[in-house]
Amino acid sequence: MTTEAPSRTFDIPQERRLVTELPGPRSRELQARRLASVSRGAGTLANIYMARGSGAVLEDVDGNRLIDLGCGIGVTTIGHAHPAVQAAVAEQASQLTHTLFTVTPYENYVRVAEQLARITPGDFEKHSILVNSGAEAVENAAKIARRYTGRRALVVLDHAFHGRTNMTMAMTYRPWPEREGMGPFPGEIYSVPISYPFRDGLSGAEAAERTIDYIETHVGPRDVAAFFAEPIQGDGGIVIPAPGYFERIAQYCRDNGIVFVADEIQAGFARTGAWFSIEHHGVVPDLITSAKGIAGGMPLAAVTGRAEIMDAVQPGGVGGTFGGNPVSTAAALAVIDLIEREDLIGEAQRVERALVERIGGWTEKYDTVGEVRGKGAMFGVELVEPGTRRPNPALLKHVLKHATEHGVIPLDAGSWDSVLRLLPSVVISEALIDDAAGVLEEALESFHGVGEPGIVPTS
């Protein structure tokens, strides 16, 4: 049995409540205005416009309350509008909103770097830089690794998502929608097979040797500056490599002078029941990229790692106008304090137990559910055509439509658009998990379509 979430006071009752159809009339009005002024390229999952949030619940402009299983794609891990973050942001904004750290520095930047050195894996000296977004963190990690090693090639994993800048789009696996028509892209970026237990059936050791063989035969290790990996892939479909995979890969990187980079942008900061998801694999990376949950909704990202690697870049070689903004860094300090003071790592572990108990049996209950997998508050439900492992994107589309129309906000994922992604706040209650799961079950049970035809994936 799971334990109930600790008692907290929230500004919005933690329950689903629909007072209009979704989207409601005010959301439809705003959507009409949006179509007249906002680029179609900024697409959305559901055209339901939010007014406020608290804990694990969002309230839209029509007064509907929705269960948030997406957290802005993993950002509000500690819950929406936490009072401690509100207070930290307000206090800092009243004193100093901006000065460029590389011109006239300020203490918050230093304090965040000190905290990152403390909480990231590894007992060696660590240094950090702070930037604006996850993609910017990944791009800077690539620059730093290239400068340190004097090499050019970057290795990434199949099904990876690393961002939307030109370089990080080239590091991202699938062409649609992120990359199509956006090239040309930088060269010397190589995608190699990952361990995907549901689809490849390999042990971690076997999958690692397949990855290494690809590097040896397609790239050459002496040309590789860095190996980038999401220890738990987010957009790729909550893919968790088999035990032993990253241990072997990390050893291979050490043996060949390759910088091992853990991309923790989505999975880091207590979401998976550890500070960083690489800890579940028992591996210490050379560099870690952080973003999303680092600042409770404020824009901030970081690259943290071995001091000798981070210091290889010449002064002025990294940085940016808003990187490490005083207000965002104040929020990050509040988030780190909250994670420790309120044991939010333990709360993520509670959410994992609750999700396993409530939806873990879906593989036996539904022949369209191939696998339920996850860590902490980061779960994926792989949807398949009945009795097969063939991806079922039509079912995912149906589930998302039904869920959002009934007040539940989950996410899509997977290279074949067939994984239901659940990234709730770690403060979500068992009652909300149960209610949301019921809505998702209604969607699974009401689907009578046929999955889109396509190639049966092999990995």
VMD Tcl script that draws the C-alpha trace (Angstrom):
set ca {
  {0.00 0.00 0.00}
  {1.12 3.55 -0.67}
  {1.32 6.23 1.94}
  {-0.82 9.33 1.55}
  {0.74 12.65 0.60}
  {1.54 14.83 3.62}
  {-0.98 17.47 4.51}
  {-0.42 20.83 2.77}
  {-2.43 23.96 2.22}
  {-3.07 24.86 -1.42}
  {-4.61 27.98 -2.94}
  {-6.76 25.82 -5.22}
  {-8.63 22.73 -3.93}
  {-6.80 19.63 -5.10}
  {-9.63 18.11 -7.07}
  {-10.87 17.99 -10.64}
  {-13.93 20.14 -11.33}
  {-15.54 20.97 -14.65}
  {-18.01 23.85 -14.85}
  {-17.99 24.21 -18.66}
  {-17.11 22.01 -21.57}
  {-13.42 22.02 -22.45}
  {-12.28 24.26 -23.99}
  {-14.67 26.70 -22.34}
  {-16.06 29.93 -23.82}
  {-13.26 32.21 -22.60}
  {-10.62 29.76 -23.83}
  {-12.29 29.72 -27.23}
  {-12.24 33.53 -27.31}
  {-8.55 33.54 -26.47}
  {-7.88 30.91 -29.10}
  {-9.45 33.14 -31.75}
  {-7.18 36.00 -30.65}
  {-4.19 33.69 -30.66}
  {-4.83 32.57 -34.24}
  {-4.79 36.22 -35.27}
  {-1.49 37.04 -33.56}
  {0.65 33.99 -32.67}
  {2.69 31.86 -35.07}
  {1.09 28.54 -35.94}
  {4.51 27.02 -35.29}
  {3.92 27.39 -31.55}
  {1.41 24.55 -31.42}
  {-0.31 23.30 -28.27}
  {-1.63 20.02 -26.93}
  {-4.94 21.51 -25.76}
  {-6.29 24.99 -26.39}
  {-7.35 25.43 -22.77}
  {-6.03 28.70 -21.36}
  {-4.82 28.66 -17.77}
  {-5.30 31.41 -15.21}
  {-3.57 29.99 -12.14}
  {-2.21 26.85 -10.55}
  {-1.51 25.38 -7.15}
  {0.01 22.04 -6.23}
  {-0.98 19.52 -8.91}
  {-4.06 21.38 -10.15}
  {-4.49 24.02 -12.84}
  {-7.46 26.37 -13.07}
  {-8.41 27.71 -16.48}
  {-9.92 31.07 -17.43}
  {-13.42 29.57 -17.25}
  {-13.00 28.29 -13.68}
  {-12.44 24.62 -14.57}
  {-9.94 22.71 -12.43}
  {-7.72 20.24 -14.23}
  {-5.33 17.58 -12.96}
  {-1.89 18.42 -14.30}
  {0.07 15.33 -15.32}
  {2.51 17.33 -17.43}
  {3.98 20.08 -15.22}
  {4.83 22.17 -18.29}
  {6.88 19.16 -19.43}
  {8.50 18.47 -16.10}
  {9.06 22.02 -14.84}
  {6.79 22.43 -11.82}
  {8.05 19.31 -10.04}
  {7.52 20.90 -6.61}
  {3.99 22.00 -7.57}
  {2.54 25.15 -9.07}
  {3.14 28.50 -7.37}
  {4.81 27.19 -4.24}
  {4.66 29.95 -1.58}
  {8.37 29.67 -0.81}
  {9.28 30.23 -4.46}
  {6.79 33.09 -4.72}
  {8.40 34.76 -1.70}
  {11.94 34.28 -2.97}
  {11.07 35.71 -6.39}
  {9.21 38.69 -4.93}
  {11.99 39.55 -2.49}
  {14.70 39.33 -5.15}
  {12.65 41.31 -7.69}
  {12.32 44.12 -5.18}
  {16.10 44.39 -4.89}
  {17.78 43.46 -8.18}
  {16.21 42.07 -11.35}
  {19.21 41.98 -13.63}
  {22.90 42.51 -14.00}
  {24.95 40.43 -16.38}
  {27.10 38.09 -14.30}
  {30.02 38.38 -16.72}
  {30.01 42.18 -16.31}
  {29.07 42.82 -12.66}
  {28.45 39.54 -10.79}
  {26.12 38.82 -7.87}
  {25.98 36.32 -5.01}
  {22.99 34.21 -6.09}
  {24.85 32.86 -9.11}
  {27.71 31.74 -6.89}
  {25.33 30.20 -4.36}
  {23.54 28.16 -7.02}
  {26.88 26.92 -8.37}
  {27.91 25.92 -4.83}
  {24.66 24.00 -4.36}
  {25.01 22.24 -7.71}
  {28.52 21.16 -6.77}
  {27.09 19.72 -3.55}
  {24.05 17.83 -4.91}
  {25.36 16.46 -8.22}
  {27.01 13.01 -8.21}
  {30.77 12.74 -7.68}
  {33.14 13.72 -4.88}
  {35.56 15.66 -7.11}
  {35.79 19.43 -7.53}
  {32.93 20.72 -9.70}
  {32.25 24.03 -11.40}
  {29.09 25.31 -13.15}
  {27.81 27.84 -15.63}
  {24.21 29.09 -15.63}
  {22.23 29.72 -18.80}
  {18.61 30.22 -19.89}
  {17.26 26.92 -21.19}
  {17.90 23.22 -21.48}
  {18.88 23.45 -25.13}
  {21.39 26.18 -24.29}
  {22.83 24.00 -21.52}
  {23.29 21.08 -23.91}
  {24.89 23.28 -26.55}
  {27.30 24.74 -24.01}
  {28.17 21.25 -22.73}
  {29.07 20.31 -26.31}
  {31.24 23.41 -26.67}
  {33.00 22.73 -23.39}
  {33.65 19.07 -24.22}
  {35.04 19.97 -27.63}
  {37.31 22.63 -26.15}
  {38.55 20.25 -23.45}
  {39.23 17.26 -25.70}
  {40.22 19.04 -28.90}
  {37.88 16.65 -30.73}
  {34.85 17.37 -32.91}
  {32.42 14.42 -32.88}
  {29.39 14.19 -30.60}
  {27.60 10.89 -29.97}
  {23.92 10.86 -29.01}
  {21.40 8.07 -28.50}
  {18.52 6.98 -30.67}
  {15.17 8.41 -29.44}
  {16.98 11.30 -27.73}
  {15.61 14.81 -27.38}
  {18.18 17.50 -26.60}
  {16.54 20.75 -27.70}
  {15.45 23.05 -30.53}
  {18.50 25.18 -31.30}
  {20.24 24.35 -34.55}
  {22.86 22.18 -32.86}
  {20.49 20.47 -30.44}
  {17.97 19.77 -33.21}
  {20.79 17.89 -34.93}
  {21.26 15.96 -31.67}
  {17.54 15.15 -31.48}
  {16.42 11.83 -32.96}
  {13.14 12.13 -34.80}
  {12.63 14.44 -37.79}
  {9.00 15.44 -37.12}
  {8.05 17.97 -35.90}
  {11.28 19.43 -34.53}
  {13.67 19.12 -37.48}
  {11.67 18.88 -40.70}
  {12.53 21.71 -43.06}
  {14.87 23.35 -40.54}
  {18.28 22.35 -41.92}
  {21.08 22.38 -42.75}
  {22.40 21.10 -39.44}
  {25.92 20.90 -38.01}
  {27.97 17.85 -38.89}
  {29.97 15.45 -36.69}
  {26.88 14.38 -34.70}
  {26.21 10.63 -34.63}
  {23.11 8.85 -33.33}
  {23.79 5.35 -31.98}
  {21.49 2.57 -30.71}
  {20.24 2.76 -27.12}
  {19.13 0.03 -24.75}
  {15.32 -0.10 -25.13}
  {14.32 -3.27 -23.23}
  {10.69 -3.35 -24.40}
  {11.74 -3.31 -28.05}
  {15.19 -4.91 -28.27}
  {15.05 -7.61 -25.58}
  {18.77 -7.17 -24.85}
  {20.51 -7.11 -21.51}
  {22.27 -3.93 -20.53}
  {25.65 -5.46 -21.33}
  {24.49 -6.70 -24.74}
  {22.94 -3.34 -25.65}
  {26.09 -1.51 -24.54}
  {28.27 -3.66 -26.78}
  {25.95 -2.89 -29.70}
  {26.31 0.84 -28.97}
  {30.08 0.57 -28.66}
  {30.35 -1.42 -31.88}
  {28.47 1.33 -33.70}
  {30.86 3.98 -32.34}
  {33.87 1.86 -33.27}
  {32.70 1.17 -36.82}
  {30.90 4.42 -37.72}
  {32.76 7.15 -35.84}
  {36.01 6.07 -34.21}
  {36.47 6.76 -30.49}
  {39.55 8.96 -30.93}
  {37.38 11.54 -32.72}
  {34.59 11.63 -30.11}
  {34.51 14.63 -27.78}
  {31.38 13.69 -25.82}
  {28.75 11.03 -25.36}
  {25.36 12.60 -24.50}
  {22.69 10.53 -22.78}
  {19.39 11.11 -21.04}
  {19.57 8.46 -18.27}
  {15.78 8.25 -18.59}
  {14.61 9.53 -21.94}
  {11.65 11.90 -21.75}
  {10.36 12.82 -25.20}
  {11.74 9.52 -26.47}
  {9.09 7.67 -24.47}
  {10.35 7.27 -20.88}
  {12.94 4.80 -22.13}
  {14.98 3.38 -19.24}
  {18.05 1.44 -20.39}
  {18.57 -2.01 -18.89}
  {20.75 -2.41 -15.78}
  {24.44 -2.31 -16.56}
  {24.09 -0.38 -19.82}
  {25.39 2.95 -18.60}
  {28.05 1.36 -16.40}
  {29.63 -0.19 -19.50}
  {29.19 2.98 -21.58}
  {30.75 5.15 -18.87}
  {33.73 2.80 -18.63}
  {34.16 2.91 -22.41}
  {34.12 6.71 -22.28}
  {36.76 6.75 -19.54}
  {38.96 4.31 -21.44}
  {38.80 6.46 -24.57}
  {38.98 9.99 -23.17}
  {35.35 10.76 -24.07}
  {33.39 13.21 -21.90}
  {30.26 11.47 -20.58}
  {27.38 13.97 -20.35}
  {24.17 13.16 -18.46}
  {21.31 15.25 -19.86}
  {19.14 15.64 -16.75}
  {17.00 18.47 -18.09}
  {13.71 16.57 -17.78}
  {14.53 13.83 -15.28}
  {16.66 15.80 -12.80}
  {15.89 17.72 -9.63}
  {14.07 15.07 -7.58}
  {11.61 14.01 -10.27}
  {12.68 10.36 -10.41}
  {13.14 9.74 -6.69}
  {16.77 10.84 -6.70}
  {18.40 14.20 -7.22}
  {19.43 13.05 -10.71}
  {18.26 10.04 -12.70}
  {21.80 8.90 -13.49}
  {22.01 7.88 -9.82}
  {19.62 5.00 -10.55}
  {22.28 3.60 -12.87}
  {25.14 3.92 -10.36}
  {27.21 6.09 -12.70}
  {29.00 9.39 -12.10}
  {29.05 11.52 -15.26}
  {31.69 14.06 -16.19}
  {29.12 16.77 -16.96}
  {25.44 17.19 -16.07}
  {22.95 19.51 -17.76}
  {20.03 20.76 -15.67}
  {16.96 22.89 -16.43}
  {13.14 22.56 -16.15}
  {12.61 21.67 -12.47}
  {15.68 23.60 -11.28}
  {13.81 26.86 -10.55}
  {10.15 26.00 -9.97}
  {8.89 27.64 -13.17}
  {11.44 30.40 -13.63}
  {13.79 30.16 -16.64}
  {17.16 28.76 -15.65}
  {19.54 26.01 -16.74}
  {23.02 24.85 -15.84}
  {26.04 22.84 -16.90}
  {27.89 21.31 -13.95}
  {30.91 19.05 -14.01}
  {34.52 18.28 -13.36}
  {36.39 21.51 -12.75}
  {39.19 20.70 -15.17}
  {36.66 20.19 -18.00}
  {34.51 23.20 -17.16}
  {37.59 25.44 -16.86}
  {39.00 24.43 -20.25}
  {37.00 27.19 -21.95}
  {38.67 30.58 -22.24}
  {37.05 33.51 -20.31}
  {34.19 34.82 -22.42}
  {33.80 31.51 -24.26}
  {30.51 30.76 -22.49}
  {27.79 32.98 -21.08}
  {24.76 34.98 -22.15}
  {22.78 38.09 -21.28}
  {20.19 36.43 -19.04}
  {22.13 33.35 -17.94}
  {21.78 33.03 -14.17}
  {19.37 35.93 -13.80}
  {19.15 37.13 -10.15}
  {15.41 36.36 -9.87}
  {15.69 32.90 -11.43}
  {18.64 32.00 -9.23}
  {16.68 33.09 -6.14}
  {13.93 30.70 -7.22}
  {16.45 27.89 -7.70}
  {17.85 28.35 -4.21}
  {14.31 28.13 -2.82}
  {13.65 24.97 -4.84}
  {16.79 23.22 -3.59}
  {15.89 24.15 -0.02}
  {12.33 22.85 -0.46}
  {13.44 19.54 -1.94}
  {15.54 18.88 1.14}
  {13.32 20.45 3.79}
  {10.10 18.78 2.57}
  {11.79 15.52 1.48}
  {10.49 15.85 -2.06}
  {12.79 13.04 -3.19}
  {10.84 10.84 -0.80}
  {7.62 12.30 -2.20}
  {8.68 11.29 -5.74}
  {9.22 7.77 -4.45}
  {5.71 7.85 -2.94}
  {4.27 8.94 -6.29}
  {6.07 6.05 -7.99}
  {4.51 3.57 -5.57}
  {1.08 5.10 -6.12}
  {1.39 5.00 -9.91}
  {2.62 1.39 -9.93}
  {-0.26 0.39 -7.68}
  {-2.88 2.22 -9.74}
  {-1.75 1.72 -13.37}
  {0.92 -0.98 -13.18}
  {-1.68 -3.64 -13.96}
  {-2.76 -2.05 -17.23}
  {-0.62 -4.49 -19.24}
  {-2.83 -7.33 -18.02}
  {-6.06 -5.33 -18.22}
  {-5.64 -3.85 -21.73}
  {-4.20 -5.62 -24.76}
  {-3.35 -2.16 -26.14}
  {-0.89 -1.44 -23.31}
  {2.48 -2.99 -24.05}
  {4.38 -1.71 -21.02}
  {4.06 0.64 -18.05}
  {7.44 1.92 -16.89}
  {8.93 4.76 -14.91}
  {10.77 6.12 -11.92}
  {9.41 8.53 -9.34}
  {6.99 10.97 -10.97}
  {8.10 10.14 -14.50}
  {6.11 7.36 -16.18}
  {5.38 6.14 -19.68}
  {2.61 3.90 -20.97}
  {3.60 2.28 -24.27}
  {0.47 1.90 -26.42}
  {0.41 -0.86 -29.02}
  {-1.98 -2.45 -31.46}
  {-3.81 -5.32 -29.72}
  {-1.60 -8.30 -29.01}
  {1.46 -6.86 -30.77}
  {4.35 -4.51 -30.15}
  {3.39 -2.35 -33.11}
  {3.05 1.32 -32.03}
  {-0.49 2.67 -31.79}
  {-0.35 6.44 -32.39}
  {-4.09 6.59 -33.15}
  {-4.84 5.34 -29.64}
  {-2.51 7.90 -28.08}
  {-4.22 10.68 -30.01}
  {-7.59 9.43 -28.76}
  {-6.40 9.19 -25.15}
  {-5.00 12.73 -25.17}
  {-8.20 14.14 -26.67}
  {-10.44 12.34 -24.20}
  {-8.25 13.26 -21.23}
  {-8.01 16.96 -22.01}
  {-11.76 17.18 -22.68}
  {-12.36 15.67 -19.23}
  {-9.96 17.75 -17.19}
  {-6.72 15.74 -17.20}
  {-3.51 17.01 -18.86}
  {-1.07 14.21 -19.79}
  {1.63 14.35 -22.49}
  {2.61 12.50 -25.61}
  {6.02 10.92 -26.20}
  {7.89 8.32 -28.19}
  {9.56 8.21 -31.58}
  {6.37 6.67 -33.02}
  {4.00 8.99 -31.07}
  {2.70 6.03 -29.11}
  {3.77 6.58 -25.49}
  {1.51 8.28 -22.96}
  {3.81 10.36 -20.76}
  {2.94 11.21 -17.15}
  {5.03 13.87 -15.37}
  {2.95 14.94 -12.35}
  {4.19 17.08 -9.51}
  {5.70 15.12 -6.66}
  {3.08 16.68 -4.35}
  {0.17 15.08 -6.22}
  {-2.17 13.14 -3.94}
  {-3.25 9.53 -4.30}
  {-6.81 10.77 -4.77}
  {-5.80 12.85 -7.80}
  {-3.77 9.96 -9.23}
  {-6.78 7.67 -8.88}
  {-9.15 10.19 -10.47}
  {-6.81 10.90 -13.39}
  {-6.19 7.20 -13.96}
  {-9.94 6.64 -14.14}
  {-10.24 9.22 -16.92}
  {-7.36 7.60 -18.81}
  {-9.00 4.19 -18.42}
  {-12.21 5.60 -19.90}
  {-10.16 6.69 -22.90}
  {-8.49 3.30 -23.32}
  {-11.83 1.54 -23.09}
  {-13.68 3.85 -25.49}
  {-11.20 3.51 -28.36}
  {-12.50 1.46 -31.29}
  {-10.13 2.59 -34.03}
  {-7.24 0.89 -35.73}
  {-3.63 1.96 -35.30}
  {-1.92 3.68 -38.17}
  {0.04 1.30 -40.42}
  {3.80 1.57 -40.31}
  {7.10 -0.22 -40.04}
  {7.42 -2.49 -37.02}
  {10.23 -0.95 -34.95}
  {13.23 -3.06 -34.08}
  {14.77 -0.77 -31.43}
}
mol new
graphics top color blue
foreach p $ca { graphics top sphere $p radius 0.5 }
foreach p [lrange $ca 0 end-1] q [lrange $ca 1 end] { graphics top cylinder $p $q radius 0.2 }
display resetview
